[in-house]
Amino acid sequence: MTAKDMPDPFDLPKALARFCGDTELLEEAIAIFKSEAPNLLDLMKKHLSKGEIEKVVGYAHTLKAECGAVGAVLAYSVCAALEKAAGNNDIAESEALSKKAEAVVRAAVAELPDTIV
């Protein structure tokens, strides 16, 4: 599989439409996402390691919503799958998806633009 075969990790036009074309508001949402996402990942990892799967559901849900708001569609889909696995109390699948979520969310934090042109 090459990079061309991979889905685009972002849909900024859709995110901008969600904010009614207000670039400043989207930029503010991206800044909040970049600030909060690493902490949510850390909390999710902590609670998963303690077997507190119900807390993982909540953090995955919040992270999913934040990813969706800023157009991080790949991270959104991974967080949605994690939320579902955790909701089904599937610890093994939750652990695997947690690692994937960490990678794609941290990539989104690094790659999402601070300014929208």
N, C-alpha and C positions, 0 to 999 in steps of 0.2 A: 504494500500500500504506500502510495506517495502522498505528499502534501496536497496535491490536486484532488486526491480521492477523499480527503478529509472534509467534513462540513466546515463552513466558515464559523469560527467561534463567536462572532459578533454580528448583530443586526442593529447597527446604530440608526439607520433610517426608521425602523420600527420603534426603537426607543424614543427617538425624537418625536415621532407621531404621538406616542403615549403622553408626551409632555406638551402636546399641542404646538409643536414647532419651537418651543421656548428653549433655545440653546443654553441660556444661563441656568435654567432650572435643571436641565439634564446634566450640565457640568457640576452643579451642586450635588445632584444625586450620585454622580460618579465619585466625587470627593468623599461623600459619606460612605459609599460602598467600599472604597479603597481604605478608609479608616476602620470600618466595622468588620469587614470580611475576615481579616486575619484573626481577630479575636474570636469570632464565631467558629472558625475552623479549630482554634485551640480548645475552646470549650467543648466542641463536639468530640474531639479526640480524647479529651480528659474524661468525659462522661462515658464514652464508648469503652475506654480501658477499664472503667469501674463497673461496667455492665449495666449502666443506667440508661437503657435503651430508650425509655420514654422521653428523656431529656434530649436525646439525639434527634428524635422526631421533630421536636420543637425547633431546635437549632437548624436542622436541615430545611425545615419549612421556611424559616426566616431568611436563610441564605438563598434558597430557591427564589423567593420573592424579590430579594435585592438584585440577584443576577438577572431576573426577568425585567426588572424596572430599567436597568442600565443597558440592556441589549446583549448581555453575555449569555447567548443562547446555548452554547455547549455546556457551560457551567450550570446553567438552569436545568438542562436535561439530566445531568449527572446528579445534581442535588435532588431533583424530583424522584429519581430512581432510589437514591439513598433514603429519602423520606418514606417511600413506600416499603422498602426492605426493613427499615427500622420499625415502621408501623406494624409490619407482619412479624415482628420480633425475630427476624432472621439475622442473628448476630454475625455469622460468617459472611453473608452477603453485605451486611452493613459495614463490616471492617474493610472488605475489598473496595466497596464504593466510596468509603471515607477516604481511602488513599487516592483514589482517582479524583474525588472532589477536591482534595487538597491541591493536587497538581493543577487542575484546570481553573480553580478559583484563584490560586496564587498567580497563574499565568494571566488571568483576566485583570487582576490588580496591577500587574506589571505592564500589561499591554494596552489597556483602555486609555484613550487620550484624555488629557486634562482639559483640553479645549476642543470644542466642536466647531468646525469651519462650515 
